[in-house]
Amino acid sequence: MYAQGTTLAEHPFGTMKSVWGYRQFMVNGTEGCEGDLNCNAFAYNWKRAVALVGLKALMEALLRLF
């Protein structure tokens, strides 16, 4: 279970750190760091969804929700 968790969680952080150059938090404090990480995680997830599904299909699915 531990090995599966690390393989799922390490890839996004590795991508953010090495490819995007995200080496340290841009703000101080727990709340600021949490917000900073949330923004980066959202960007990672959005880029991944666009790469997997395509922008047009993703936008159509989002429009059906709202």
MITILO-860531 format. One record per atom (N, C-alpha, C): residue number from 1; residue in three letters; atom name; x, y, z. Coordinates in nm, 4 decimals. Layout:
% residues N
+--------+------+-------+----------+----------+----------+
! vexmar ! lonu ! fitor !        X !        Y !        Z !
+--------+------+-------+----------+----------+----------+
!    NUM !  ALA !    CA !        X !        Y !        Z !
...
+--------+------+-------+----------+----------+----------+
//
This chain:
% residues 66
+--------+------+-------+----------+----------+----------+
! vexmar ! lonu ! fitor !        X !        Y !        Z !
+--------+------+-------+----------+----------+----------+
!      1 !  MET !     N !   0.0824 !  -0.1183 !   0.0000 !
!      1 !  MET !    CA !   0.0000 !   0.0000 !   0.0000 !
!      1 !  MET !     C !   0.0878 !   0.1260 !   0.0000 !
!      2 !  TYR !     N !   0.1957 !   0.1233 !   0.0772 !
!      2 !  TYR !    CA !   0.2867 !   0.2376 !   0.0827 !
!      2 !  TYR !     C !   0.3509 !   0.2628 !  -0.0534 !
!      3 !  ALA !     N !   0.3953 !   0.1562 !  -0.1186 !
!      3 !  ALA !    CA !   0.4603 !   0.1702 !  -0.2490 !
!      3 !  ALA !     C !   0.3640 !   0.2285 !  -0.3517 !
!      4 !  GLN !     N !   0.2397 !   0.1860 !  -0.3488 !
!      4 !  GLN !    CA !   0.1411 !   0.2389 !  -0.4427 !
!      4 !  GLN !     C !   0.1160 !   0.3874 !  -0.4160 !
!      5 !  GLY !     N !   0.1087 !   0.4254 !  -0.2896 !
!      5 !  GLY !    CA !   0.0876 !   0.5658 !  -0.2547 !
!      5 !  GLY !     C !   0.2013 !   0.6549 !  -0.3010 !
!      6 !  THR !     N !   0.3238 !   0.6083 !  -0.2874 !
!      6 !  THR !    CA !   0.4368 !   0.6908 !  -0.3295 !
!      6 !  THR !     C !   0.4430 !   0.7035 !  -0.4802 !
!      7 !  THR !     N !   0.4053 !   0.5996 !  -0.5542 !
!      7 !  THR !    CA !   0.4093 !   0.6109 !  -0.6996 !
!      7 !  THR !     C !   0.3024 !   0.7055 !  -0.7501 !
!      8 !  LEU !     N !   0.1888 !   0.7124 !  -0.6824 !
!      8 !  LEU !    CA !   0.0830 !   0.8035 !  -0.7246 !
!      8 !  LEU !     C !   0.1131 !   0.9478 !  -0.6865 !
!      9 !  ALA !     N !   0.1756 !   0.9692 !  -0.5721 !
!      9 !  ALA !    CA !   0.1963 !   1.1050 !  -0.5221 !
!      9 !  ALA !     C !   0.3275 !   1.1672 !  -0.5684 !
!     10 !  GLU !     N !   0.4287 !   1.0888 !  -0.5945 !
!     10 !  GLU !    CA !   0.5591 !   1.1457 !  -0.6262 !
!     10 !  GLU !     C !   0.5661 !   1.2083 !  -0.7653 !
!     11 !  HIS !     N !   0.4921 !   1.1557 !  -0.8603 !
!     11 !  HIS !    CA !   0.5022 !   1.2067 !  -0.9971 !
!     11 !  HIS !     C !   0.4621 !   1.3537 !  -1.0091 !
!     12 !  PRO !     N !   0.3465 !   1.3965 !  -0.9537 !
!     12 !  PRO !    CA !   0.3117 !   1.5387 !  -0.9646 !
!     12 !  PRO !     C !   0.4137 !   1.6302 !  -0.8977 !
!     13 !  PHE !     N !   0.4635 !   1.5918 !  -0.7801 !
!     13 !  PHE !    CA !   0.5605 !   1.6769 !  -0.7115 !
!     13 !  PHE !     C !   0.6921 !   1.6813 !  -0.7867 !
!     14 !  GLY !     N !   0.7328 !   1.5693 !  -0.8438 !
!     14 !  GLY !    CA !   0.8548 !   1.5674 !  -0.9239 !
!     14 !  GLY !     C !   0.8428 !   1.6552 !  -1.0460 !
!     15 !  THR !     N !   0.7274 !   1.6523 !  -1.1103 !
!     15 !  THR !    CA !   0.7041 !   1.7366 !  -1.2273 !
!     15 !  THR !     C !   0.7065 !   1.8837 !  -1.1889 !
!     16 !  MET !     N !   0.6395 !   1.9175 !  -1.0805 !
!     16 !  MET !    CA !   0.6367 !   2.0578 !  -1.0370 !
!     16 !  MET !     C !   0.7765 !   2.1077 !  -1.0033 !
!     17 !  LYS !     N !   0.8554 !   2.0234 !  -0.9370 !
!     17 !  LYS !    CA !   0.9877 !   2.0665 !  -0.8931 !
!     17 !  LYS !     C !   1.0879 !   2.0717 !  -1.0073 !
!     18 !  SER !     N !   1.0975 !   1.9663 !  -1.0872 !
!     18 !  SER !    CA !   1.2041 !   1.9611 !  -1.1869 !
!     18 !  SER !     C !   1.1671 !   2.0303 !  -1.3171 !
!     19 !  VAL !     N !   1.0479 !   2.0058 !  -1.3684 !
!     19 !  VAL !    CA !   1.0107 !   2.0609 !  -1.4985 !
!     19 !  VAL !     C !   0.9689 !   2.2071 !  -1.4872 !
!     20 !  TRP !     N !   0.8873 !   2.2377 !  -1.3883 !
!     20 !  TRP !    CA !   0.8361 !   2.3735 !  -1.3747 !
!     20 !  TRP !     C !   0.9283 !   2.4646 !  -1.2947 !
!     21 !  GLY !     N !   1.0295 !   2.4090 !  -1.2299 !
!     21 !  GLY !    CA !   1.1219 !   2.4904 !  -1.1513 !
!     21 !  GLY !     C !   1.0640 !   2.5379 !  -1.0195 !
!     22 !  TYR !     N !   0.9659 !   2.4678 !  -0.9662 !
!     22 !  TYR !    CA !   0.9001 !   2.5052 !  -0.8410 !
!     22 !  TYR !     C !   0.9810 !   2.4479 !  -0.7260 !
!     23 !  ARG !     N !   1.0828 !   2.5205 !  -0.6822 !
!     23 !  ARG !    CA !   1.1749 !   2.4690 !  -0.5811 !
!     23 !  ARG !     C !   1.1379 !   2.5073 !  -0.4383 !
!     24 !  GLN !     N !   1.0694 !   2.6188 !  -0.4213 !
!     24 !  GLN !    CA !   1.0340 !   2.6627 !  -0.2867 !
!     24 !  GLN !     C !   0.9033 !   2.7409 !  -0.2924 !
!     25 !  PHE !     N !   0.8390 !   2.7569 !  -0.1772 !
!     25 !  PHE !    CA !   0.7151 !   2.8320 !  -0.1705 !
!     25 !  PHE !     C !   0.7441 !   2.9796 !  -0.1884 !
!     26 !  MET !     N !   0.6509 !   3.0493 !  -0.2503 !
!     26 !  MET !    CA !   0.6687 !   3.1909 !  -0.2779 !
!     26 !  MET !     C !   0.6203 !   3.2791 !  -0.1625 !
!     27 !  VAL !     N !   0.5567 !   3.2188 !  -0.0624 !
!     27 !  VAL !    CA !   0.5018 !   3.2931 !   0.0513 !
!     27 !  VAL !     C !   0.5458 !   3.2267 !   0.1807 !
!     28 !  ASN !     N !   0.5171 !   3.2907 !   0.2916 !
!     28 !  ASN !    CA !   0.5486 !   3.2360 !   0.4229 !
!     28 !  ASN !     C !   0.4204 !   3.1998 !   0.4961 !
!     29 !  GLY !     N !   0.4315 !   3.1122 !   0.5925 !
!     29 !  GLY !    CA !   0.3173 !   3.0733 !   0.6743 !
!     29 !  GLY !     C !   0.2441 !   2.9538 !   0.6165 !
!     30 !  THR !     N !   0.1747 !   2.8847 !   0.7031 !
!     30 !  THR !    CA !   0.1042 !   2.7633 !   0.6639 !
!     30 !  THR !     C !  -0.0061 !   2.7916 !   0.5633 !
!     31 !  GLU !     N !  -0.0867 !   2.8932 !   0.5875 !
!     31 !  GLU !    CA !  -0.1977 !   2.9236 !   0.4978 !
!     31 !  GLU !     C !  -0.1479 !   2.9662 !   0.3604 !
!     32 !  GLY !     N !  -0.0453 !   3.0478 !   0.3567 !
!     32 !  GLY !    CA !   0.0095 !   3.0927 !   0.2292 !
!     32 !  GLY !     C !   0.0704 !   2.9787 !   0.1504 !
!     33 !  CYS !     N !   0.1440 !   2.8925 !   0.2185 !
!     33 !  CYS !    CA !   0.2057 !   2.7772 !   0.1515 !
!     33 !  CYS !     C !   0.1005 !   2.6807 !   0.1008 !
!     34 !  GLU !     N !  -0.0063 !   2.6626 !   0.1777 !
!     34 !  GLU !    CA !  -0.1143 !   2.5741 !   0.1352 !
!     34 !  GLU !     C !  -0.1813 !   2.6282 !   0.0089 !
!     35 !  GLY !     N !  -0.2041 !   2.7578 !   0.0048 !
!     35 !  GLY !    CA !  -0.2634 !   2.8193 !  -0.1133 !
!     35 !  GLY !     C !  -0.1715 !   2.8103 !  -0.2336 !
!     36 !  ASP !     N !  -0.0432 !   2.8309 !  -0.2107 !
!     36 !  ASP !    CA !   0.0561 !   2.8222 !  -0.3175 !
!     36 !  ASP !     C !   0.0595 !   2.6809 !  -0.3762 !
!     37 !  LEU !     N !   0.0603 !   2.5811 !  -0.2910 !
!     37 !  LEU !    CA !   0.0612 !   2.4420 !  -0.3363 !
!     37 !  LEU !     C !  -0.0695 !   2.4067 !  -0.4067 !
!     38 !  ASN !     N !  -0.1816 !   2.4566 !  -0.3555 !
!     38 !  ASN !    CA !  -0.3102 !   2.4308 !  -0.4200 !
!     38 !  ASN !     C !  -0.3150 !   2.4878 !  -0.5607 !
!     39 !  CYS !     N !  -0.2613 !   2.6061 !  -0.5806 !
!     39 !  CYS !    CA !  -0.2572 !   2.6654 !  -0.7150 !
!     39 !  CYS !     C !  -0.1722 !   2.5811 !  -0.8097 !
!     40 !  ASN !     N !  -0.0586 !   2.5358 !  -0.7631 !
!     40 !  ASN !    CA !   0.0270 !   2.4527 !  -0.8464 !
!     40 !  ASN !     C !  -0.0378 !   2.3178 !  -0.8752 !
!     41 !  ALA !     N !  -0.1042 !   2.2587 !  -0.7774 !
!     41 !  ALA !    CA !  -0.1722 !   2.1305 !  -0.7977 !
!     41 !  ALA !     C !  -0.2874 !   2.1464 !  -0.8962 !
!     42 !  PHE !     N !  -0.3601 !   2.2566 !  -0.8872 !
!     42 !  PHE !    CA !  -0.4685 !   2.2817 !  -0.9822 !
!     42 !  PHE !     C !  -0.4134 !   2.2943 !  -1.1236 !
!     43 !  ALA !     N !  -0.3051 !   2.3676 !  -1.1394 !
!     43 !  ALA !    CA !  -0.2435 !   2.3827 !  -1.2717 !
!     43 !  ALA !     C !  -0.1964 !   2.2486 !  -1.3259 !
!     44 !  TYR !     N !  -0.1367 !   2.1668 !  -1.2404 !
!     44 !  TYR !    CA !  -0.0907 !   2.0345 !  -1.2825 !
!     44 !  TYR !     C !  -0.2088 !   1.9495 !  -1.3283 !
!     45 !  ASN !     N !  -0.3161 !   1.9463 !  -1.2480 !
!     45 !  ASN !    CA !  -0.4331 !   1.8658 !  -1.2813 !
!     45 !  ASN !     C !  -0.5009 !   1.9147 !  -1.4092 !
!     46 !  TRP !     N !  -0.5088 !   2.0448 !  -1.4276 !
!     46 !  TRP !    CA !  -0.5704 !   2.1021 !  -1.5471 !
!     46 !  TRP !     C !  -0.4895 !   2.0648 !  -1.6717 !
!     47 !  LYS !     N !  -0.3580 !   2.0803 !  -1.6641 !
!     47 !  LYS !    CA !  -0.2729 !   2.0437 !  -1.7780 !
!     47 !  LYS !     C !  -0.2832 !   1.8953 !  -1.8096 !
!     48 !  ARG !     N !  -0.2916 !   1.8132 !  -1.7066 !
!     48 !  ARG !    CA !  -0.3027 !   1.6684 !  -1.7272 !
!     48 !  ARG !     C !  -0.4365 !   1.6320 !  -1.7901 !
!     49 !  ALA !     N !  -0.5454 !   1.6942 !  -1.7445 !
!     49 !  ALA !    CA !  -0.6776 !   1.6664 !  -1.8016 !
!     49 !  ALA !     C !  -0.6844 !   1.7094 !  -1.9474 !
!     50 !  VAL !     N !  -0.6263 !   1.8244 !  -1.9793 !
!     50 !  VAL !    CA !  -0.6249 !   1.8711 !  -2.1183 !
!     50 !  VAL !     C !  -0.5436 !   1.7756 !  -2.2051 !
!     51 !  ALA !     N !  -0.4324 !   1.7268 !  -2.1529 !
!     51 !  ALA !    CA !  -0.3491 !   1.6350 !  -2.2300 !
!     51 !  ALA !     C !  -0.4186 !   1.5005 !  -2.2516 !
!     52 !  LEU !     N !  -0.4940 !   1.4533 !  -2.1534 !
!     52 !  LEU !    CA !  -0.5593 !   1.3230 !  -2.1651 !
!     52 !  LEU !     C !  -0.6868 !   1.3270 !  -2.2490 !
!     53 !  VAL !     N !  -0.7701 !   1.4279 !  -2.2275 !
!     53 !  VAL !    CA !  -0.9018 !   1.4317 !  -2.2896 !
!     53 !  VAL !     C !  -0.9063 !   1.5267 !  -2.4089 !
!     54 !  GLY !     N !  -0.8318 !   1.6339 !  -2.4001 !
!     54 !  GLY !    CA !  -0.8383 !   1.7382 !  -2.5023 !
!     54 !  GLY !     C !  -0.9197 !   1.8549 !  -2.4498 !
!     55 !  LEU !     N !  -0.8840 !   1.9722 !  -2.4932 !
!     55 !  LEU !    CA !  -0.9478 !   2.0935 !  -2.4419 !
!     55 !  LEU !     C !  -1.0953 !   2.1007 !  -2.4798 !
!     56 !  LYS !     N !  -1.1275 !   2.0672 !  -2.6034 !
!     56 !  LYS !    CA !  -1.2665 !   2.0774 !  -2.6485 !
!     56 !  LYS !     C !  -1.3572 !   1.9837 !  -2.5682 !
!     57 !  ALA !     N !  -1.3174 !   1.8579 !  -2.5516 !
!     57 !  ALA !    CA !  -1.3985 !   1.7621 !  -2.4770 !
!     57 !  ALA !     C !  -1.4094 !   1.8015 !  -2.3303 !
!     58 !  LEU !     N !  -1.3025 !   1.8546 !  -2.2742 !
!     58 !  LEU !    CA !  -1.3049 !   1.8971 !  -2.1344 !
!     58 !  LEU !     C !  -1.3993 !   2.0150 !  -2.1144 !
!     59 !  MET !     N !  -1.3948 !   2.1110 !  -2.2039 !
!     59 !  MET !    CA !  -1.4839 !   2.2272 !  -2.1932 !
!     59 !  MET !     C !  -1.6292 !   2.1865 !  -2.2110 !
!     60 !  GLU !     N !  -1.6571 !   2.0939 !  -2.3043 !
!     60 !  GLU !    CA !  -1.7947 !   2.0462 !  -2.3226 !
!     60 !  GLU !     C !  -1.8450 !   1.9768 !  -2.1971 !
!     61 !  ALA !     N !  -1.7605 !   1.8958 !  -2.1347 !
!     61 !  ALA !    CA !  -1.8002 !   1.8274 !  -2.0121 !
!     61 !  ALA !     C !  -1.8264 !   1.9278 !  -1.9000 !
!     62 !  LEU !     N !  -1.7440 !   2.0301 !  -1.8894 !
!     62 !  LEU !    CA !  -1.7638 !   2.1305 !  -1.7850 !
!     62 !  LEU !     C !  -1.8919 !   2.2110 !  -1.8105 !
!     63 !  LEU !     N !  -1.9210 !   2.2407 !  -1.9357 !
!     63 !  LEU !    CA !  -2.0433 !   2.3161 !  -1.9669 !
!     63 !  LEU !     C !  -2.1682 !   2.2330 !  -1.9354 !
!     64 !  ARG !     N !  -2.1603 !   2.1013 !  -1.9509 !
!     64 !  ARG !    CA !  -2.2743 !   2.0158 !  -1.9164 !
!     64 !  ARG !     C !  -2.3003 !   2.0163 !  -1.7654 !
!     65 !  LEU !     N !  -2.1959 !   2.0381 !  -1.6861 !
!     65 !  LEU !    CA !  -2.2127 !   2.0416 !  -1.5403 !
!     65 !  LEU !     C !  -2.2862 !   2.1664 !  -1.4940 !
!     66 !  PHE !     N !  -2.2636 !   2.2755 !  -1.5644 !
!     66 !  PHE !    CA !  -2.3210 !   2.4023 !  -1.5209 !
!     66 !  PHE !     C !  -2.4241 !   2.4437 !  -1.6192 !
+--------+------+-------+----------+----------+----------+
//
